[in-house]
Amino acid sequence: MFSSGIMYFSRPMRILALNPPFHNRFSREMRSPAVTKSGTLYYPMWLAYAVGALEKAGHSVLFIDAPALCIDSVAVIEKARHFRPELVLMDTSTPSIYNDIHVAGELKAAFQDLFTILVGPHVSAEPEDTLNHSNFVDAVAIGEYDDTVLELVSALEKRVDISTVQGLAYKKDGAVVRTGVRQYMSDLDSIPFVSSVYKKHLDHTHYFYGHSLHPIIVTVTGRGCPFLCTYCVYPQTMHGRKYRFRSVENVVAEFEYIHKNFPDAREIMIEDDTLTVNRERCRELSRQLIERKLNTIPWSANSRADVDYETMALMRKAGCRLFCVGFESGDQAILDNIKKGTKLDKIRQFAKDARRAGIMIHGCFMVGNRGETRETLKKTLDFAIELNPDTAQFFPIMVYPGTDDYEWVRERGFLVSQDFSKWVTDKGLHNSVVSNPDLTFQELVNFCDESRKKFYLRPAYMWLKLKQSIFNPAEGLRNLKAFKVLVKHLLRAPIYKQ
C-alpha cells in the first residue's frame, strides 16, 4: 500500500463493471437521467465501451446492469461473489449520485480491498464533491474514460503511483488530487464494437426506446458535438465540442456485425449527439449501406432540424426510419438564449421535408429555459401540435453540473435545491429544481404533464396512430408497447397540486 492509501495489485485484476441499482429501469445514460414515462430504457453504452476496451487488453470483466435486471445491491453482491472483483467500475448520474456512492460502500464491505472508481458526467463535473462525500470512492474519472480506466488498471497492476494516470481525481492525505487533463481519443476505429459487448454481456431485449422498434441495438459513429447549446451535458462534461468520427467503413462493418449477430433486431439507433453535422458523411454512409444491402434493418439517429431534403431522401433509402430532434421551444428568443442555433421557419421546413422523405420525427421540447414565461410555454405547446411529430416528449428544464445552464441558474438564485436526489421524483421520474421569477418548478412539471395529455390525446393524433398501426404492423406493436406504459401517466393527476 502506498502513502495515498490506495491498494495496488501485482497481477491482472478481476473487474466488475456496474450500472448500479437505483430505481428499476432507471436510465443513467440518458441526457436527462430518469425513469421515463414511455418505458424507455437506455443501454449503459459508455460503460459498455469501457468494458470492450478492458477485455481487448486482456482483462476479466463481469458486467452487470442492475436497473435492467431490476435487482438490488444484495443481488449484485451475490452475482459478483464467485467472481470476487478487485476493482469496480461504476456508472453514475446526478439524480442517483448519493445512491451510487452508498452502493460503492456496500461493495467495499462485501469485497476486501476493492478499488472503486466512479465514472460519468456528474463525477466529471463534481469530482471534489463526490470524493469528499464519503470514503467509499477511491477515484473518479473526469471526462471520456476508456483510456483512463485502462491506464489506471495498468498502474495498479504494475504498482505505479496512480498520479501518473491522466484524467483522474482521488484523495491523498485527506485532500483531493487531480491528475493531468486527458486528451480526447482520436482513433475511434480502434475501439471494439459496442454491439459485441452487448452480445457477450447483456440481454438486448431488455432495452427499449419509446419511439423505436423493438428489439433495438444502440451504437455511436462519433463522439462530441460542435454546437453550443447551454443545457446539453455530454459535450460539456464528457466528449467535448468537437465531433470526432469513426470511419464510414468501420460503421458499416458494425452494421454488418449487428445484422449477423442480432437476427431479431428490428432497429439500430445511432446515439451520436448529432449524426447529421456532416452531411457528406451521412450521404456516404447511406450510399455504402445501400451498396452492401445493409438497409434492411431500419435505423434512427439524433439530428438537428436543419437537414436538406436531398440528404434525408438518401438516408431514407438507406434505411433511416426516424430522427430524434431537440426542437426545445416554440419561441425564437428562447432558442437564441440557449444558443440552439436554429430558426423556427427552418424547423418548419425541416419537418415538412422529413415527412416528404418518409422519415418520422421524435420531437423533444424543454420548458423553463432562459426567458421562459407562461406566454412562451403556450407557444411551445402550440408549436409542438403544429409540427405534429410522430412522438413527442416534454421535459421541465433539468440543469446538470458542468453545464452552462447549471452555472447560470445557480448564479441567479433560481436553483431551489442543491440536493441532487431532487433532480427526480420519489419514483425516479423527471423533476425540476429550477424556478425563475415567472414560473415555479412545480408549474413547469405540471405543464409538461398537461402538454403530454394535450398532444397525445388529440382525436386527430389518435386517428393517425390507428391508421399507422393498421397499415404497418411493426409500428403498431411499437405504438401499443409505448402507449401501455404512457397511458398510466397521461391519466394521472398532476404531481404538484395547483
QUINOR-V424238 format. One record per run of one state. SS is the DSSP state (~ for helix, > for strand, _ for the rest). FROM is the first residue (numbers start at 0). TO is the last residue. If there is no record, write none. Layout:
SS:FROM:TO  SS:FROM:TO
This chain:
_:0:12  >:13:18  _:19:25  >:26:26  _:27:32  >:33:33  _:34:39  >:40:40  _:41:43  ~:44:55  _:56:58  >:59:64  ~:65:68  _:69:71  ~:72:80  _:81:85  >:86:90  _:91:95  ~:96:109  _:110:113  >:114:118  _:119:119  ~:120:124  _:125:125  ~:126:132  _:133:137  >:138:140  _:141:144  ~:145:157  _:158:160  ~:161:163  _:164:166  >:167:171  _:172:173  >:174:177  _:178:186  ~:187:189  _:190:192  ~:193:200  _:201:202  ~:203:205  _:206:206  >:207:207  _:208:214  >:215:218  _:219:220  >:221:222  _:223:231  ~:232:238  _:239:242  >:243:244  _:245:246  ~:247:260  _:261:265  >:266:269  _:270:273  ~:274:276  _:277:277  ~:278:290  _:291:296  >:297:302  _:303:307  ~:308:316  _:317:318  >:319:327  _:328:330  ~:331:336  _:337:342  ~:343:356  _:357:358  >:359:366  _:367:372  ~:373:386  _:387:389  >:390:395  _:396:402  ~:403:410  _:411:413  >:414:414  _:415:418  ~:419:422  >:423:423  _:424:428  >:429:429  _:430:432  >:433:433  _:434:439  ~:440:455  _:456:457  ~:458:470  _:471:471  ~:472:489  _:490:497
